Structure formats: structure tokens, C-alpha cells
Amino acid sequence: MTQAQLEALLQQLTERLAAALRTEPFDLRVGQQVGAELVQAHIASAEALGRTIEVIQLRLIRDLGLVADEVEDRMARLLATVATGYARALRDRTLDEQEAIRRAAMMARAQAERALRDSEARFRHQATHDPLTGLPNRALFTERLTAALGEPGRGADRVGVCFLDLDRFKVVNDTLGHQVGDSLLVSVAQRLRQALGEHLVARLGGDEFVILVERTGCTEDAVKVAEAALTAVSEPALVDGHELTVSASIGIVERPVVGTTPMELMRAADSTLHWAKAAGGARWSIFDADRNRRELARYALSAAIPAALDRGEFYLDYQPLTSLRDGRVLGLEALVRWRHPERGVLRPDSFIGLAEETGLIVRLGSWVLAEACREARRWPAGRDGAPFVSVNLAVRQLHRPGLVQEVQGVLGQTGLPPERLQLEITESTMMSTVEEPVRALRVLNDLGVRLAIDDFGTGYCNLAYLRDLPVTELKVAGEFVAGLRAPADDPRSRTDERILASLVSLAHALDLTVTVEGVETGDQADRLRAIGCDAGQGWHFGRPAPAAQFLNLPA
């Protein structure tokens, strides 16, 4: 209350007390009512009662002109009832407040307990289910799979898993945004749930889904589920105003329950999914134990390459590039070998592909380059000079920044003249539209390093582009020589011969020398010499071996 409101209230209460003093019969209840109203008006501090009685007494005597001895008895009794009413009202209010506090505390506790139960429940619609699609998540799927594998002999002797991944889903996210991507995942989840209602469909994360096929009788049961899933996913979907059509790849594993674990089953399904992806997607693949063992062996071999380099298990053999005019060894191509401690000597086709897939080809290629240059520096010079060494350059090496500096460093450390190093680049690599690798090759060419296109004729080379490349030699793929093993009047033989003659003519028109790979017989060498080829390489001139075998060096 404001000061004016407080004074008006007190004035009213005082007048009621004054009236009570004069009224017959004398009614003490007025005092109790006044005391209660003081409390109701929140005049309830420690000093409020005493100060109020003091003020009322003074006002009654001074302002109303009452003589104390006339009303002394009534005044005392009336003020006592005011105090009594005040005290009772204050007590009742205190009790009411305590009750309200108790009830509020009980309500707050009940609300807190309910909120805790709701939170725990949500932690459990979140611990076992995917928040985006509402499907079971990895935890619930693993729980169900574990239970399925733990029931052999009770109608669950076999089990199947279909591991599904959307094809090129990243394109949707990158082009239309993650919101559209999420909406597409929700749509896919709904379709899978509708099409495969009797089976557990879970989302593992991202665009990966997995289907548990319990109590299978054979692999065909899991295949039918996979085909139904592919059909459901491939149906066009209208997502946020975009009509989208997606496909999926599925890895299928179906096997007896006995002898397997959830981890083994999921690992096998994941590997099989990658096989389906590698085959082009939009299909399913079935787990193949033999293929899986080969894949694991390849992985183990790949993982062993760095340590093998450190232990010096790699070495070089060479194959001569021989002049078709006078039989002179023009150069030697370095061919890397791996002396594996358990598997014996491995040829490049056993590990080069792995090194390229993992990026280890950069380190391995650097070692080959350095070792080849180091060994070539010791080769003796004949009357026409020492032969050059030819080293294959992988795609990753060519695109790696610092290629020029690496080659310069190797030549400087080994002392090999630049003109005695030839780098071989595949035709498809040379056709790259990236300017930086071509610029690096031009710098190397300016330094005097020889550059050759390997396997020419298999990569659909743009001839106009070839004119501008810093290349000194074409190495024609051995496929064109195969036909020359037939008699000269054989139609295929004549065709291959004409193709080779055209390639030689083209190369010479561009001031390039031509080396033909895959020469295995003397007759082939004679026919290549007749059409103008400059050099040949193949078993006819020597199988891969240490350089000493071709250069009269001590072994």
C-alpha cells in the first residue's frame, strides 16, 4: 500500500475502535476483527503490533477527545482483543503459509520425480532408437542380433544380415543441402519399415541401414529380403519439393548361428557391402569366405609395405630396351621386386596396385627412383655412352607437389646425368586436364630428363594434345605385338602391323622415338624393324634380371 492508503486504513480501523468504545453493549469482537485485518493488510512485522496499539491509543485520546478515565477499562480490554486477534491471525497466516510451502514442496518434488522419469524414458526413445528416423539404432540392433545368435537349437539355427548403404547419397547433401538429405533418410526409413515390417530394420548412422533376418532356412531367404529392400529404396520420393530417385547397395551374410559372433557377422556384412559398391552399386552381393581371405591377405600385404621398405626387402631387376637397328642396349627399365620373408619374391602385380590404392606408392616410388639412379650411376659407358635407366612414375607421384625438386635432389645426390634418366608415365595420366603435372614435366624435360608415354595405344590419347606434351619417346603397348606372332598373311597379323606402322609414322612425325613392348620372338623383332620401330622390349631381348646380366658387370 501507498502511504495514503495505509493512513486511510488505519483511520478506518481507529474509527471502528472508537465507535466500539462508545457503543452499548460493549462488543470486544471489534478488537479481534481489527487485529485480524492488520495482519490481512500485511502489517505484520515485529514492531507492527506495539506501534499500531500505541498510535491507536493516542488517536483515540487526542483526536477523538476521549478522556482516559472514562474509557480506561474498555480501552484496555479492547486493545487486548486487538492484540489477541492480531496474534491469532498472524498464527493462522503462518500456518497457512507453512501448509502452502509444504504443498508446494510436495508438488515440486512430484514434478521433479515426473520430470526425472520422463527424462530417463527419453534417454532410454534415444539410447535404443535413432532420433531422426525413429528406427532402432546400433545398440538395439546389436542387442537383438546377440539374442538371435544365442538361441541355437530353438528354431533359430541360421541367421542373416543385410547391410544397406545408399549410393551417392553425398551428392544429395552437397547439392540440395543436409535438410533435404535428412528428409530423404526419413523417407527411406519409412519405406524400408513398410516393406520389411516383419524384420528388424535399424539405422546405424549416416546413410547406413541394416536388416536382421532371423530364422532363415537358407541364403535365398536373406536374398529375398535384400531384393525387397532395393525395390523399396529405388521408388521415386518427393522430398521437400524435390523428386529424388536413389539406389542402394547391400552386403548379405547368411550363416549358421553356431560358431559366429555379432562382430564377425557385421564385419563380414560390411566387407560384402563394399564388394557391391565396387561392382557399381544398385545391387546386392553375398559374402564369399574365399574372397574375404584374399582381401584380408591383400590388406595384410599392404600394411606390411612400410616396414618392408625400412627393412630393405625391396630390390630392383631390370629389362633392357634394345635398339632394333644394331642390337645395342639403349636403356634398362627398373622393375621393383619384394623379397617377402614368408611369401618369397613377389612381382609388382602383387603389390603395386595395393600401394597405389593406399597412397604408399609415393614412398615406394621415391625409393625406386633413388635406388635406380644410384645403381645406374655405376653402369659403364660404351662407345655411345652408358645406357639410361627408365623408371615408372605413378599417378600420385606425378600429382604430388615437389616432384621436380625430388628428381633434382636424387640426381644431385647420385651424380646421375639428367639425360640418363627416363621417366615413364601412362597415357591416361598424360591426358589429365590438370595443368600443374604437365608444367612439372616440362621443367623436367628442360633439365634434360627423358620422358616416355608407357602403354601407348590403350588410353585413347588425344593426338593433338600429344603434340604439345614434353615427351621424347612412345612405348607402344604389347597388345599390338601379339598379332605379329601369327604368319604375315594372317588377317589379324596384317591389321596389327598396319596399326603399328601408323603409330610409328605418327611418332616420327612428332620427333619421338618408338619402343615396342612385349616382343617375344625374333620374327616379331624383324617385322617391327621393317616398319621402322626404333627399339624393342620383351623376353626376346631378355627377361627381368639384375643389371649386371645385360651390361657385363660383375654380379
C-alpha positions as CSV (number, residue, x, y, z in Angstrom):
1,M,0.0,0.0,0.0
2,T,1.0,3.6,-0.5
3,Q,1.4,5.9,2.5
4,A,-2.1,7.5,1.8
5,Q,-3.7,4.0,1.5
6,L,-2.1,3.0,4.8
7,E,-3.2,6.1,6.6
8,A,-6.8,5.6,5.3
9,L,-6.8,2.0,6.5
10,L,-5.5,2.9,10.0
11,Q,-8.0,5.8,10.2
12,Q,-10.9,3.4,9.4
13,L,-9.7,0.9,11.9
14,T,-9.3,3.6,14.6
15,E,-12.8,4.9,13.9
16,R,-14.2,1.4,14.3
17,L,-12.4,1.0,17.7
18,A,-13.6,4.4,18.8
19,A,-17.2,3.5,17.9
20,A,-16.8,0.3,19.8
21,L,-15.8,2.2,22.9
22,R,-19.0,4.2,22.8
23,T,-21.4,1.6,21.8
24,E,-23.6,-0.3,24.2
25,P,-23.4,-3.1,24.7
26,F,-19.6,-3.1,24.6
27,D,-18.5,-5.6,21.9
28,L,-15.0,-6.9,22.2
29,R,-15.1,-8.8,18.8
30,V,-14.4,-5.5,17.1
31,G,-10.9,-5.5,18.5
32,Q,-10.3,-9.1,17.3
33,Q,-11.5,-8.1,13.8
34,V,-9.2,-5.1,13.7
35,G,-6.2,-7.2,14.8
36,A,-7.0,-9.7,12.1
37,E,-7.4,-7.0,9.4
38,L,-4.0,-5.6,10.3
39,V,-2.5,-9.0,9.5
40,Q,-4.5,-9.3,6.4
41,A,-3.1,-5.9,5.3
42,H,0.4,-7.4,5.8
43,I,1.1,-5.1,8.8
44,A,2.9,-8.0,10.4
45,S,6.4,-7.0,11.3
46,A,7.9,-7.5,14.7
47,E,7.2,-3.9,15.7
48,A,3.8,-3.6,13.9
49,L,1.5,-4.6,16.8
50,G,3.1,-2.5,19.5
51,R,3.4,0.6,17.3
52,T,-0.2,0.2,16.0
53,I,-1.6,0.0,19.5
54,E,0.4,3.0,20.6
55,V,-0.9,5.0,17.6
56,I,-4.5,3.9,18.1
57,Q,-4.4,4.8,21.8
58,L,-3.0,8.3,21.1
59,R,-5.5,8.9,18.3
60,L,-8.5,7.8,20.4
61,I,-7.5,10.0,23.3
62,R,-6.2,13.0,21.4
63,D,-8.2,13.2,18.1
64,L,-11.5,11.9,19.4
65,G,-11.3,13.8,22.7
66,L,-11.9,10.9,24.9
67,V,-11.0,11.1,28.5
68,A,-8.8,8.2,29.6
69,D,-10.5,7.7,32.9
70,E,-13.9,7.4,31.2
71,V,-12.9,4.5,29.0
72,E,-9.8,3.2,30.7
73,D,-11.3,-0.2,31.4
74,R,-12.9,-0.6,27.9
75,M,-9.7,0.7,26.3
76,A,-7.5,-1.8,27.9
77,R,-9.9,-4.7,27.1
78,L,-10.4,-3.5,23.6
79,L,-6.7,-3.2,22.8
80,A,-6.1,-6.6,24.4
81,T,-8.6,-8.1,21.9
82,V,-6.8,-6.3,19.1
83,A,-3.6,-8.0,20.2
84,T,-5.4,-11.3,20.5
85,G,-7.0,-11.0,17.1
86,Y,-3.6,-9.9,15.7
87,A,-1.8,-12.8,17.2
88,R,-4.4,-15.4,16.1
89,A,-4.5,-14.0,12.5
90,L,-0.7,-14.0,12.4
91,R,-0.6,-17.6,13.7
92,D,-3.2,-18.7,11.2
93,R,-1.4,-17.0,8.4
94,T,1.9,-18.5,9.4
95,L,0.3,-22.0,9.5
96,D,-1.4,-21.4,6.1
97,E,2.0,-20.3,4.6
98,Q,3.7,-23.3,6.1
99,E,1.0,-25.6,4.6
100,A,1.3,-23.8,1.3
101,I,5.0,-24.3,1.4
102,R,4.6,-27.9,2.3
103,R,2.2,-28.4,-0.5
104,A,4.4,-26.5,-3.0
105,A,7.3,-28.6,-1.9
106,M,5.4,-31.8,-2.4
107,M,4.2,-30.6,-5.8
108,A,7.7,-29.6,-6.8
109,R,9.0,-33.0,-5.7
110,A,6.3,-34.8,-7.6
111,Q,7.0,-32.6,-10.7
112,A,10.8,-33.3,-10.3
113,E,10.2,-37.0,-10.0
114,R,7.9,-37.0,-13.0
115,A,10.4,-35.0,-15.0
116,L,13.1,-37.4,-13.9
117,R,11.0,-40.4,-15.1
118,D,10.3,-38.7,-18.4
119,S,14.0,-37.8,-18.8
120,E,15.0,-41.4,-18.1
121,A,12.4,-42.6,-20.5
122,R,13.6,-40.3,-23.2
123,F,17.2,-41.3,-22.5
124,R,16.2,-45.0,-22.9
125,H,13.2,-43.5,-27.2
126,Q,17.2,-42.1,-27.5
127,A,19.5,-45.0,-26.2
128,T,17.8,-47.6,-28.4
129,H,16.3,-45.6,-31.3
130,D,17.6,-43.2,-34.0
131,P,16.3,-39.7,-33.2
132,L,16.0,-38.8,-36.9
133,T,14.1,-41.8,-38.4
134,G,12.7,-43.4,-35.3
135,L,14.2,-46.7,-36.3
136,P,16.1,-48.9,-33.9
137,N,19.8,-47.8,-33.6
138,R,23.0,-49.8,-33.5
139,A,22.7,-50.6,-29.7
140,L,19.2,-52.1,-30.1
141,F,20.2,-54.0,-33.3
142,T,23.3,-55.4,-31.6
143,E,21.2,-56.5,-28.6
144,R,18.7,-58.3,-30.9
145,L,21.4,-59.8,-33.0
146,T,23.2,-61.1,-29.9
147,A,19.9,-62.6,-28.7
148,A,19.4,-64.3,-32.1
149,L,22.8,-65.8,-32.1
150,G,22.3,-67.1,-28.6
151,E,19.3,-69.3,-29.4
152,P,20.7,-72.3,-31.5
153,G,18.6,-75.3,-31.4
154,R,15.4,-73.4,-30.6
155,G,14.1,-72.7,-34.1
156,A,16.9,-70.2,-34.8
157,D,19.7,-72.3,-36.3
158,R,20.5,-69.8,-39.0
159,V,20.5,-66.0,-39.3
160,G,21.0,-63.4,-42.0
161,V,22.1,-59.8,-42.0
162,C,21.6,-57.3,-44.9
163,F,23.9,-54.3,-44.7
164,L,22.5,-51.5,-46.8
165,D,24.1,-48.2,-47.9
166,L,22.6,-45.6,-50.2
167,D,24.6,-45.0,-53.4
168,R,26.0,-41.5,-54.0
169,F,24.0,-40.0,-51.0
170,K,26.7,-37.4,-50.5
171,V,25.7,-35.8,-53.8
172,V,22.2,-35.1,-52.3
173,N,23.7,-33.5,-49.3
174,D,26.2,-31.5,-51.3
175,T,23.8,-30.2,-54.0
176,L,20.5,-29.9,-52.1
177,G,21.6,-29.5,-48.5
178,H,21.6,-31.6,-45.4
179,Q,18.0,-30.8,-44.6
180,V,16.9,-32.5,-47.8
181,G,19.3,-35.3,-47.1
182,D,17.8,-35.9,-43.7
183,S,14.3,-35.8,-45.2
184,L,15.4,-38.4,-47.7
185,L,16.7,-40.6,-45.0
186,V,13.4,-40.4,-43.1
187,S,11.6,-41.3,-46.4
188,V,13.9,-44.3,-47.0
189,A,13.4,-45.5,-43.4
190,Q,9.6,-45.4,-43.7
191,R,9.7,-47.4,-46.9
192,L,12.1,-50.0,-45.5
193,R,9.9,-50.3,-42.4
194,Q,6.7,-50.7,-44.5
195,A,8.3,-53.2,-47.0
196,L,10.1,-55.3,-44.3
197,G,7.7,-55.0,-41.4
198,E,8.4,-58.5,-40.1
199,H,12.1,-57.9,-39.9
200,L,14.1,-55.6,-37.7
201,V,15.3,-52.6,-39.7
202,A,17.9,-50.3,-37.9
203,R,19.8,-47.2,-38.9
204,L,23.5,-47.5,-37.9
205,G,24.3,-43.8,-38.8
206,G,24.7,-41.7,-41.9
207,D,23.0,-43.4,-44.8
208,E,23.7,-46.9,-43.5
209,F,20.9,-49.3,-42.6
210,V,20.9,-52.9,-41.5
211,I,18.2,-55.6,-41.6
212,L,18.2,-58.6,-39.3
213,V,16.7,-61.7,-40.9
214,E,16.1,-64.2,-38.2
215,R,15.4,-67.9,-38.5
216,T,16.5,-68.2,-42.1
217,G,16.4,-71.6,-43.8
218,C,19.0,-70.8,-46.5
219,T,20.8,-67.8,-48.1
220,E,17.9,-67.3,-50.5
221,D,15.8,-66.1,-47.6
222,A,18.2,-63.2,-47.0
223,V,18.5,-62.5,-50.7
224,K,14.7,-62.1,-51.0
225,V,14.8,-59.6,-48.2
226,A,17.6,-57.7,-49.9
227,E,15.8,-57.5,-53.2
228,A,12.7,-56.2,-51.4
229,A,14.8,-53.5,-49.7
230,L,16.4,-52.5,-53.0
231,T,12.9,-52.2,-54.6
232,A,11.6,-50.1,-51.8
233,V,14.6,-47.7,-51.8
234,S,14.5,-47.3,-55.6
235,E,10.9,-45.9,-55.7
236,P,10.9,-42.2,-56.5
237,A,10.3,-40.0,-53.5
238,L,9.1,-36.4,-53.3
239,V,11.3,-34.7,-50.6
240,D,10.9,-31.1,-49.8
241,G,9.7,-30.3,-53.3
242,H,12.4,-32.4,-55.0
243,E,11.6,-35.6,-56.8
244,L,14.5,-37.9,-55.9
245,T,15.4,-41.4,-57.1
246,V,18.2,-43.2,-55.2
247,S,19.6,-46.6,-55.3
248,A,21.4,-48.7,-52.7
249,S,24.0,-51.4,-52.3
250,I,23.6,-54.3,-49.9
251,G,26.0,-56.8,-48.4
252,I,24.4,-60.1,-47.5
253,V,25.7,-62.6,-44.9
254,E,23.7,-65.7,-44.1
255,R,25.1,-68.5,-42.0
256,P,24.5,-70.9,-39.1
257,V,24.2,-69.4,-35.7
258,V,26.7,-71.7,-34.2
259,G,30.3,-70.6,-34.4
260,T,29.7,-66.9,-35.2
261,T,29.6,-63.7,-33.2
262,P,27.8,-60.3,-33.8
263,M,31.2,-58.7,-34.5
264,E,32.2,-61.3,-37.1
265,L,28.8,-61.1,-38.7
266,M,28.8,-57.3,-39.0
267,R,32.4,-57.2,-40.3
268,A,31.6,-59.8,-43.0
269,A,28.4,-57.8,-44.0
270,D,30.4,-54.6,-44.2
271,S,33.1,-56.2,-46.4
272,T,30.4,-57.6,-48.7
273,L,28.7,-54.2,-48.9
274,H,32.0,-52.8,-50.2
275,W,32.1,-55.5,-52.9
276,A,28.6,-54.5,-54.0
277,K,29.7,-50.8,-54.1
278,A,32.9,-51.7,-56.1
279,A,30.8,-53.6,-58.6
280,G,28.9,-50.4,-59.5
281,G,26.2,-50.2,-56.8
282,A,22.4,-50.7,-57.1
283,R,22.9,-54.4,-56.3
284,W,23.5,-56.9,-53.6
285,S,26.5,-59.2,-53.0
286,I,26.8,-62.4,-51.0
287,F,29.6,-63.0,-48.6
288,D,32.3,-65.2,-50.0
289,A,34.7,-66.7,-47.4
290,D,37.5,-67.4,-50.0
291,R,37.3,-63.9,-51.4
292,N,37.3,-62.4,-47.9
293,R,40.5,-64.4,-47.1
294,R,42.1,-63.0,-50.2
295,E,41.0,-59.5,-49.3
296,L,42.5,-59.9,-45.8
297,A,45.7,-61.2,-47.3
298,R,45.9,-58.2,-49.6
299,Y,45.3,-55.9,-46.7
300,A,48.0,-57.6,-44.6
301,L,50.4,-57.3,-47.6
302,S,49.5,-53.6,-48.0
303,A,50.1,-52.9,-44.3
304,A,53.5,-54.6,-44.5
305,I,54.9,-52.3,-47.2
306,P,56.2,-49.5,-44.9
307,A,58.1,-51.9,-42.6
308,A,59.4,-53.8,-45.7
309,L,60.9,-50.6,-47.0
310,D,62.6,-50.0,-43.7
311,R,64.0,-53.5,-43.6
312,G,65.3,-53.3,-47.2
313,E,63.2,-56.1,-48.5
314,F,62.7,-54.4,-51.9
315,Y,65.2,-54.6,-54.7
316,L,65.3,-53.9,-58.5
317,D,65.5,-56.1,-61.5
318,Y,65.9,-54.6,-65.0
319,Q,64.7,-55.3,-68.5
320,P,66.7,-54.0,-71.5
321,L,65.3,-51.6,-74.1
322,T,67.2,-52.8,-77.2
323,S,67.9,-51.0,-80.5
324,L,66.2,-52.8,-83.4
325,R,68.9,-51.4,-85.7
326,D,72.1,-52.7,-84.1
327,G,71.0,-54.7,-81.0
328,R,72.6,-52.2,-78.7
329,V,71.2,-51.8,-75.1
330,L,69.8,-48.3,-75.1
331,G,68.4,-48.4,-71.6
332,L,67.2,-50.5,-68.8
333,E,63.7,-50.3,-67.2
334,A,63.8,-50.6,-63.4
335,L,61.3,-53.2,-62.1
336,V,60.7,-53.4,-58.4
337,R,60.6,-56.8,-56.6
338,W,59.7,-57.6,-53.0
339,R,61.7,-60.3,-51.2
340,H,59.0,-61.2,-48.7
341,P,60.2,-63.1,-45.7
342,E,57.2,-65.5,-45.8
343,R,55.9,-65.5,-49.4
344,G,59.2,-65.3,-51.2
345,V,59.9,-63.0,-54.1
346,L,56.8,-61.0,-55.2
347,R,56.3,-59.5,-58.6
348,P,55.0,-55.9,-59.0
349,D,51.5,-57.1,-59.9
350,S,51.2,-58.5,-56.3
351,F,51.7,-55.2,-54.5
352,I,51.8,-52.2,-56.8
353,G,48.1,-52.0,-57.1
354,L,47.8,-52.1,-53.3
355,A,50.4,-49.4,-52.9
356,E,48.5,-47.2,-55.4
357,E,45.2,-47.7,-53.5
358,T,46.7,-46.8,-50.1
359,G,49.0,-44.0,-51.3
360,L,52.1,-45.9,-50.3
361,I,53.1,-45.8,-53.9
362,V,54.5,-42.4,-53.3
363,R,57.1,-43.6,-50.8
364,L,57.7,-46.8,-52.7
365,G,58.1,-44.9,-56.0
366,S,60.5,-42.5,-54.3
367,W,62.7,-45.4,-53.2
368,V,62.6,-47.0,-56.7
369,L,63.7,-43.6,-58.3
370,A,66.5,-43.1,-55.8
371,E,67.8,-46.7,-56.0
372,A,67.6,-46.9,-59.8
373,C,69.6,-43.7,-60.2
374,R,72.1,-44.8,-57.6
375,E,72.7,-48.1,-59.4
376,A,72.6,-46.6,-62.9
377,R,75.4,-44.2,-61.9
378,R,77.8,-47.2,-61.8
379,W,76.9,-48.6,-65.2
380,P,79.9,-48.4,-67.6
381,A,79.8,-46.3,-70.8
382,G,80.3,-48.0,-74.2
383,R,81.3,-46.2,-77.3
384,D,77.9,-44.5,-77.5
385,G,77.7,-43.7,-73.8
386,A,76.1,-45.5,-70.8
387,P,72.5,-46.7,-71.1
388,F,69.8,-44.7,-69.5
389,V,67.6,-46.0,-66.7
390,S,63.8,-45.9,-67.1
391,V,61.6,-45.5,-64.0
392,N,57.8,-45.7,-63.9
393,L,56.1,-42.7,-62.4
394,A,52.8,-43.4,-60.6
395,V,49.8,-41.0,-60.9
396,R,50.1,-40.0,-57.3
397,Q,53.8,-39.2,-57.8
398,L,53.1,-37.1,-60.8
399,H,50.4,-35.1,-59.0
400,R,52.5,-34.7,-55.8
401,P,53.8,-31.2,-55.2
402,G,57.6,-31.1,-55.2
403,L,58.1,-33.7,-58.0
404,V,60.7,-31.5,-59.7
405,Q,62.6,-30.9,-56.5
406,E,62.6,-34.6,-55.7
407,V,64.1,-35.6,-59.1
408,Q,66.7,-32.8,-58.9
409,G,67.6,-33.9,-55.4
410,V,68.0,-37.6,-56.4
411,L,70.1,-36.6,-59.5
412,G,72.3,-34.4,-57.3
413,Q,72.8,-37.0,-54.6
414,T,73.6,-39.8,-57.0
415,G,75.5,-37.8,-59.6
416,L,73.5,-39.3,-62.5
417,P,73.3,-37.0,-65.5
418,P,69.7,-35.9,-66.2
419,E,69.8,-37.3,-69.8
420,R,70.4,-40.8,-68.4
421,L,67.1,-40.8,-66.5
422,Q,63.9,-41.6,-68.3
423,L,60.5,-41.3,-66.5
424,E,57.6,-43.4,-67.8
425,I,54.1,-42.0,-67.5
426,T,51.0,-43.9,-68.5
427,E,49.0,-42.5,-71.4
428,S,45.9,-41.9,-69.2
429,T,47.9,-39.9,-66.8
430,M,49.3,-37.7,-69.5
431,M,45.8,-36.9,-70.7
432,S,45.0,-35.2,-67.4
433,T,43.4,-31.8,-67.6
434,V,45.3,-30.6,-64.6
435,E,48.0,-28.2,-65.7
436,E,50.4,-28.5,-62.7
437,P,51.7,-32.0,-63.5
438,V,52.2,-31.1,-67.2
439,R,54.1,-28.0,-66.1
440,A,56.3,-30.1,-63.8
441,L,57.1,-32.5,-66.8
442,R,58.0,-29.5,-68.9
443,V,60.5,-28.4,-66.3
444,L,62.0,-31.8,-66.1
445,N,62.3,-32.0,-69.8
446,D,64.1,-28.7,-69.9
447,L,66.5,-30.1,-67.3
448,G,67.3,-32.9,-69.8
449,V,65.3,-35.7,-68.2
450,R,63.8,-38.1,-70.8
451,L,60.0,-38.6,-70.7
452,A,58.2,-41.5,-72.2
453,I,54.5,-42.4,-72.5
454,D,54.0,-46.0,-71.4
455,D,51.4,-48.5,-72.7
456,F,50.7,-46.1,-75.6
457,G,47.6,-47.0,-77.6
458,T,45.5,-48.2,-74.7
459,G,44.3,-44.9,-73.3
460,Y,42.7,-43.2,-76.3
461,C,45.3,-40.5,-76.4
462,N,44.3,-37.1,-77.9
463,L,46.8,-36.8,-80.7
464,A,46.5,-33.0,-80.9
465,Y,47.3,-33.0,-77.1
466,L,50.2,-35.3,-77.6
467,R,51.8,-32.8,-80.0
468,D,52.2,-30.3,-77.1
469,L,53.5,-32.7,-74.4
470,P,57.1,-32.7,-73.4
471,V,57.6,-36.3,-74.4
472,T,60.7,-37.9,-76.1
473,E,59.5,-41.5,-76.5
474,L,56.4,-43.6,-77.0
475,K,56.3,-47.1,-75.6
476,V,53.7,-49.0,-77.6
477,A,51.6,-51.4,-75.6
478,G,52.4,-55.1,-76.1
479,E,48.8,-55.9,-77.2
480,F,49.7,-54.6,-80.7
481,V,52.6,-57.0,-81.0
482,A,50.6,-60.1,-80.1
483,G,49.1,-60.4,-83.6
484,L,52.6,-60.4,-85.1
485,R,53.2,-63.9,-83.8
486,A,50.9,-65.2,-86.5
487,P,52.1,-65.6,-90.1
488,A,52.5,-62.4,-92.1
489,D,49.5,-63.3,-94.3
490,D,47.1,-63.7,-91.3
491,P,44.4,-61.0,-91.4
492,R,44.8,-60.1,-87.7
493,S,48.6,-60.0,-88.2
494,R,48.3,-57.7,-91.1
495,T,45.9,-55.4,-89.2
496,D,48.2,-55.1,-86.2
497,E,51.1,-54.5,-88.5
498,R,49.3,-51.6,-90.2
499,I,48.3,-50.1,-86.8
500,L,51.9,-50.3,-85.6
501,A,53.1,-48.7,-88.8
502,S,50.7,-45.9,-88.4
503,L,51.8,-45.3,-84.8
504,V,55.4,-45.3,-85.8
505,S,54.8,-42.8,-88.6
506,L,52.8,-40.6,-86.2
507,A,55.6,-40.7,-83.5
508,H,58.3,-40.0,-86.0
509,A,56.3,-37.1,-87.4
510,L,56.4,-35.7,-83.8
511,D,60.2,-36.3,-83.5
512,L,59.5,-39.1,-81.0
513,T,61.3,-42.5,-80.8
514,V,59.2,-45.6,-80.6
515,T,59.8,-48.6,-78.3
516,V,57.5,-51.6,-78.7
517,E,56.8,-53.7,-75.6
518,G,56.0,-57.4,-75.4
519,V,58.5,-58.6,-78.1
520,E,58.9,-62.3,-77.6
521,T,60.2,-63.7,-80.8
522,G,62.9,-62.9,-83.4
523,D,60.2,-62.9,-86.1
524,Q,58.4,-60.1,-84.3
525,A,61.6,-58.2,-83.9
526,D,62.3,-58.4,-87.6
527,R,58.8,-57.2,-88.6
528,L,59.0,-54.3,-86.1
529,R,62.4,-53.4,-87.5
530,A,60.9,-53.4,-91.0
531,I,58.1,-51.0,-90.2
532,G,60.6,-48.6,-88.6
533,C,60.3,-49.2,-84.8
534,D,63.4,-47.8,-83.0
535,A,63.6,-50.2,-80.1
536,G,62.0,-53.3,-78.6
537,Q,61.5,-54.6,-75.1
538,G,60.4,-58.1,-74.1
539,W,61.5,-61.6,-73.4
540,H,63.2,-61.9,-76.8
541,F,65.8,-59.4,-75.6
542,G,65.9,-60.5,-72.0
543,R,63.8,-61.4,-69.1
544,P,63.9,-59.1,-65.9
545,A,67.2,-59.7,-64.2
546,P,70.0,-57.8,-62.3
547,A,71.6,-55.1,-64.5
548,A,74.9,-56.9,-64.5
549,Q,73.4,-59.6,-66.8
550,F,72.9,-57.0,-69.6
551,L,76.0,-54.7,-69.1
552,N,78.8,-57.2,-68.5
553,L,79.1,-56.0,-64.9
554,P,80.3,-58.2,-62.1
555,A,77.4,-59.7,-60.2
